[in-house]
Amino acid sequence: MASFFQRPAASRCFLPFFLLFAMAKPVHAQPSTELAELRARQLEAETRQAVAEAERAELLARLPPAQSKALAGTVDTRQFGTAGLVRAFDLARELAGELCAQLPADRQAALYDPTTAQGMVAARTVDSALSRLSSDMAAKNKELQLYLDTNRPPGSGAAALPLAVLAVVPATVRAGADIAALLRSDVAASGIGYGEGARSLFASALAQACPGRISGLGAGYLGELDWARYEKLLGRVGALAGHRAAYAGRITELQGLVDAVKGEQKKEFAAVAQAALAQLKVVDTFVDSLKAGEASEKSPLFNAARYLGYSERTAGSLVLDADLRLEGLAIVKENLFTGQHLRLSGVAFLWYRLHEADGRLLRAEALRRITRPVEVDLRGTGAPDTFWSGP
């Protein structure tokens, strides 16, 4: 083939036009093909975006409306607060068993309660005051009767008994009236942590663990339905009322002597009568304060019967002074994807002192217990069966 420069001039002039025509033909076909490819790619991208948005919308629909991301794990101890007390309850029973093991096998113990102890002291004092006051009034009756016998005839001489004998108000009357007021005072013992029931719970647990070694729990029922003791106290009040009535009759007779005499003897009789009336008024005040006609907690006499009965049942027992703090902890962990988990634990602090009735200390100890957290499935699985039913 001849080179381009060896060909004829006409041929050399036609060749560039041929080349331009050959190159111009595909130029018209290329734009339509690329445009179709671009449209296909754009449609594919739009499809993928629509699918992605649909998947995102479906995921968001499964989440809470106010959340746009997964929840972090949170700890909340405000929920299920009372559930933690179950573990504290178990600790109280466990500590009661340990304490029972420390009590002497040959002696009983009474659980110390400040209110009950004060009631026992007041009841004994009221009982003693009734007895002594009856004896004093019987003696005063004899003295006043002797005074009347000596001065009954008109114009008799001086009194056989000095005025001071009748003018003195018995100290037992004042003491009895003051102690009777103690039975009407409002004394309350408060609990902590577990609440007011913590002490009662522990007392019952003690009684359950070693009933033969506990002579009294110090609170609750103290024998209100045991009427034998109440009848005995009523009998003493009746005896005192009899002495009082006899004394009032002699005072009436003495006032008759006052009206029958004149001068210095009248003044002396009046002074004796006034002193006797003062004694009678104190006795009436004391008897009225007992409210013997009421069988309720408003009656000091009724309360005295309750506490005297408890005192007799616990006579000779050791005194167990104990205090207990119970707390239950409930931990609730919530996570959106793992669900809710509940763990329960209990804490107990116990101190006790064992005394003789005269205050001598025999034993003292302080104990603490913390339970390992137990995971509880609220659907009823996870924790052992003993947790749900208890011992």
C-alpha positions in Angstrom: 0.0 0.0 0.0 1.3 3.3 -1.0 1.7 5.9 1.7 -0.6 8.8 2.0 1.9 11.1 0.4 2.5 8.8 -2.6 -1.3 8.7 -3.5 -2.8 11.1 -6.0 -3.7 14.5 -4.9 -7.5 13.9 -5.4 -7.3 10.9 -3.3 -5.5 12.7 -0.7 -8.1 15.4 -0.6 -11.1 13.0 -0.2 -9.7 11.0 2.7 -10.1 13.6 5.4 -13.8 14.0 4.6 -14.2 10.2 4.8 -12.5 10.1 8.2 -14.7 12.9 9.5 -17.8 11.1 8.3 -16.7 7.9 10.0 -16.0 9.6 13.2 -19.2 11.6 13.1 -21.5 8.5 12.9 -20.9 7.1 16.5 -21.1 10.6 17.9 -24.8 10.7 17.3 -25.4 7.2 19.1 -23.3 7.7 22.3 -25.5 10.3 24.2 -28.7 8.2 24.2 -26.9 5.1 25.6 -25.2 7.0 28.4 -28.4 8.8 29.3 -30.2 5.5 29.6 -27.5 4.2 31.9 -27.6 7.3 34.1 -31.4 7.0 34.4 -31.1 3.3 35.4 -28.4 4.1 38.0 -30.5 6.9 39.4 -33.6 4.7 39.6 -31.6 2.0 41.4 -30.3 4.6 43.9 -33.8 5.9 44.6 -35.0 2.3 45.1 -32.2 1.6 47.6 -33.0 4.8 49.5 -36.7 4.0 49.6 -35.9 0.5 51.0 -33.5 2.0 53.6 -36.1 4.5 54.7 -38.8 1.8 54.9 -36.4 -0.4 57.1 -35.6 2.6 59.3 -39.3 3.4 59.7 -40.0 -0.2 60.7 -37.2 -0.1 63.3 -38.4 3.2 64.7 -41.9 1.8 65.0 -40.7 -0.9 67.3 -39.0 1.6 69.7 -40.9 3.7 72.2 -42.4 6.8 70.6 -40.2 9.2 72.6 -37.0 7.3 71.9 -34.8 7.4 68.8 -32.0 5.2 70.2 -31.6 2.2 72.4 -32.1 2.7 76.2 -29.2 2.5 78.5 -29.3 0.2 81.5 -30.8 2.1 84.6 -30.9 1.2 88.3 -34.1 2.2 90.3 -34.5 1.3 94.0 -37.8 3.0 94.4 -39.8 0.2 92.8 -40.5 -3.1 94.6 -39.3 -1.5 97.9 -41.3 -3.9 100.1 -40.1 -6.9 98.3 -36.6 -6.4 99.8 -38.2 -6.8 103.3 -38.6 -10.5 102.5 -34.9 -10.9 102.8 -34.9 -8.8 106.0 -37.6 -11.0 107.4 -35.5 -14.1 106.8 -32.6 -12.4 108.5 -34.8 -11.7 111.6 -35.7 -15.4 111.9 -32.1 -16.4 111.5 -30.8 -14.0 114.2 -33.6 -15.1 116.5 -32.4 -18.7 116.3 -28.8 -17.6 117.0 -29.9 -15.6 120.0 -31.9 -18.5 121.4 -28.7 -20.6 121.3 -27.0 -18.1 123.6 -29.7 -18.1 126.3 -29.1 -20.2 129.4 -30.8 -23.6 129.1 -31.9 -23.6 132.8 -33.4 -20.1 132.9 -36.2 -18.3 131.2 -35.8 -14.7 129.8 -38.3 -11.9 129.4 -37.9 -9.5 126.5 -37.4 -6.0 127.9 -39.9 -3.3 126.9 -39.7 0.2 128.5 -43.4 0.7 128.6 -44.2 -2.6 130.1 -41.4 -2.2 132.7 -42.8 1.1 133.8 -46.3 -0.4 133.9 -45.1 -3.2 136.1 -43.5 -0.8 138.6 -46.5 1.4 138.7 -48.9 -1.6 139.1 -46.9 -2.9 142.1 -46.9 0.6 143.7 -50.6 0.9 143.2 -51.2 -2.5 144.6 -49.0 -1.7 147.6 -50.7 1.7 148.1 -54.1 0.0 148.2 -52.9 -2.4 150.8 -51.2 0.2 152.9 -53.9 2.7 152.6 -56.5 0.2 153.8 -54.3 -0.6 156.8 -53.8 3.1 157.6 -57.5 3.8 157.3 -58.3 0.9 159.6 -55.8 2.3 162.2 -57.2 5.9 161.8 -60.7 4.5 162.4 -59.6 3.0 165.7 -57.9 6.2 166.7 -60.9 8.3 165.8 -63.3 5.9 167.5 -61.1 6.1 170.7 -61.2 9.9 170.4 -65.0 9.8 170.2 -65.4 7.4 173.1 -63.3 9.6 175.2 -65.0 12.9 174.4 -68.6 11.8 173.9 -70.0 12.6 177.4 -70.8 16.3 177.6 -68.4 18.4 179.5 -65.6 15.8 179.5 -62.0 16.8 179.8 -59.3 17.1 177.2 -58.9 14.8 174.3 -57.2 11.5 174.9 -55.3 11.6 171.7 -53.1 14.5 170.5 -54.5 16.4 167.5 -51.3 15.7 165.4 -52.2 12.0 165.2 -55.3 12.7 163.1 -53.9 15.7 161.3 -51.1 13.9 159.4 -52.0 12.7 155.9 -50.5 9.3 155.2 -47.6 9.4 152.8 -48.8 6.3 151.1 -51.9 8.1 149.9 -49.9 10.8 148.2 -47.4 8.2 146.7 -50.3 6.0 145.5 -52.0 8.9 143.8 -48.8 10.0 142.1 -48.0 6.5 140.9 -51.6 6.0 139.6 -51.0 8.9 137.3 -48.1 6.9 135.7 -50.5 4.4 134.4 -52.3 7.0 132.4 -49.2 8.5 130.8 -48.6 8.0 127.1 -45.3 6.1 126.6 -44.5 4.6 123.2 -41.5 2.8 121.8 -40.7 3.5 118.2 -39.0 1.2 115.7 -36.6 2.1 112.8 -35.8 0.7 109.4 -38.3 -2.1 109.1 -40.9 0.0 110.9 -42.9 -0.4 114.0 -43.3 -4.1 113.3 -39.6 -4.9 113.5 -39.5 -5.5 117.2 -42.7 -7.4 117.2 -41.4 -9.5 114.4 -38.2 -10.4 116.3 -40.2 -11.1 119.5 -42.4 -13.6 117.6 -39.4 -15.1 116.0 -37.8 -15.6 119.4 -40.9 -17.2 120.8 -41.0 -19.5 117.8 -37.3 -20.5 117.9 -37.2 -21.2 121.7 -40.7 -21.0 123.3 -39.6 -22.7 126.4 -36.9 -20.1 127.2 -39.1 -17.0 126.7 -41.4 -16.1 129.6 -42.7 -12.8 128.2 -42.4 -10.7 125.1 -43.0 -7.4 126.9 -45.8 -6.1 124.7 -49.0 -7.0 123.0 -51.5 -9.1 125.0 -50.7 -9.0 128.7 -53.7 -10.8 130.2 -56.6 -8.5 129.8 -59.0 -11.4 129.9 -57.6 -12.9 133.1 -60.2 -11.5 135.5 -58.8 -13.2 138.6 -56.2 -10.6 139.2 -58.7 -7.8 138.4 -61.2 -9.3 140.9 -58.4 -9.4 143.6 -57.7 -5.7 143.1 -61.4 -4.9 143.2 -61.5 -6.7 146.5 -58.8 -4.4 147.9 -60.6 -1.4 146.6 -63.8 -2.7 148.3 -62.0 -3.1 151.6 -60.6 0.4 151.3 -64.1 1.7 150.6 -65.4 -0.1 153.7 -62.8 1.6 155.9 -63.6 4.9 154.2 -67.3 4.5 154.9 -66.7 3.8 158.6 -64.3 6.7 158.8 -66.9 9.0 157.2 -69.5 7.8 159.8 -67.2 8.7 162.6 -66.6 12.1 161.1 -70.3 12.7 161.1 -70.5 11.7 164.8 -67.6 14.1 165.5 -69.3 16.9 163.8 -72.3 16.3 166.0 -70.0 16.8 169.0 -68.8 20.0 167.5 -72.4 21.3 167.4 -73.0 20.2 171.0 -70.1 22.1 172.7 -68.9 25.6 172.9 -65.7 27.6 173.6 -62.3 26.1 173.3 -63.5 22.6 173.1 -65.7 23.4 170.1 -62.6 24.8 168.3 -60.6 21.7 169.2 -63.4 19.3 167.9 -63.7 21.4 164.7 -60.0 21.2 164.1 -60.0 17.4 164.5 -63.0 17.1 162.2 -61.3 19.3 159.6 -58.2 17.1 159.6 -60.3 13.9 159.3 -62.2 15.4 156.4 -58.9 16.2 154.7 -57.8 12.6 155.0 -61.1 11.4 153.6 -60.8 13.8 150.6 -57.4 12.4 149.8 -58.7 8.8 150.0 -61.6 9.7 147.7 -59.3 11.3 145.2 -57.1 8.3 145.1 -60.0 5.9 144.7 -61.6 8.0 142.0 -58.3 8.1 140.0 -58.3 4.3 139.8 -61.6 4.3 137.8 -62.5 1.0 139.2 -65.8 0.9 137.3 -64.1 0.9 133.9 -62.6 -2.2 132.2 -60.5 -0.4 129.6 -57.0 1.1 129.2 -58.3 4.4 130.6 -58.6 2.7 134.0 -55.4 2.6 136.1 -56.8 -0.2 138.1 -57.5 -2.4 135.0 -54.0 -1.7 133.7 -52.5 -2.5 137.1 -54.2 -5.9 136.9 -52.7 -6.5 133.5 -49.2 -5.6 134.5 -49.4 -7.4 137.8 -50.3 -10.6 136.0 -47.4 -10.2 133.6 -45.1 -9.5 136.6 -46.1 -12.7 138.2 -45.6 -14.8 135.0 -42.1 -13.4 134.5 -41.0 -13.5 138.1 -37.4 -14.8 138.4 -36.7 -14.5 134.7 -33.6 -13.0 133.1 -34.2 -9.7 131.3 -33.3 -9.7 127.6 -32.8 -6.2 126.3 -32.5 -6.2 122.5 -32.8 -3.9 119.6 -33.0 -4.7 115.9 -32.7 -2.8 112.7 -33.9 -4.4 109.5 -33.7 -3.0 106.0 -34.6 -4.5 102.7 -32.9 -3.5 99.4 -34.6 -4.0 96.0 -32.6 -3.3 92.9 -34.4 -3.0 89.6 -32.3 -2.9 86.5 -34.2 -2.2 83.2 -32.8 -2.4 79.7 -34.8 -2.1 76.5 -33.4 -5.2 74.9 -32.6 -7.4 78.0 -35.8 -6.6 80.0 -36.2 -6.0 83.7 -34.2 -7.7 86.4 -35.1 -7.6 90.1 -32.5 -8.4 92.8 -33.3 -8.5 96.5 -31.1 -8.2 99.5 -31.5 -7.7 103.3 -29.5 -6.1 106.0 -29.9 -6.7 109.8 -28.2 -5.2 112.8 -28.9 -6.7 116.2 -27.5 -5.9 119.6 -28.7 -7.5 122.9 -27.8 -7.6 126.6 -28.8 -10.2 129.0 -29.4 -9.0 132.6 -30.4 -10.3 136.0 -33.5 -8.6 137.3 -31.3 -6.5 139.6 -29.4 -5.1 136.6 -26.3 -7.3 136.6 -25.0 -7.9 133.1 -24.5 -11.5 132.1 -23.9 -11.3 128.4 -23.8 -8.8 125.6 -23.3 -9.1 121.8 -23.7 -7.2 118.6 -24.4 -9.0 115.3 -24.8 -8.0 111.7 -26.0 -9.9 108.7 -26.1 -9.1 105.0 -27.7 -11.5 102.5 -26.4 -12.1 99.1 -28.7 -10.6 96.5 -31.3 -13.0 95.0 -32.4 -12.5 91.5 -36.1 -12.8 91.1 -38.0 -13.3 87.8 -41.4 -11.6 88.3 -42.9 -14.3 86.1 -42.3 -16.8 88.9 -39.1 -18.4 87.9 -35.5 -17.9 88.8 -35.6 -17.7 92.6 -36.0 -21.0 94.6 -39.3 -22.2 95.7 -38.5 -21.4 99.3 -38.3 -17.7 98.4 -41.9 -17.7 97.2 -43.5 -19.7 100.0 -41.1 -19.1 102.9 -40.4 -21.5 105.8 
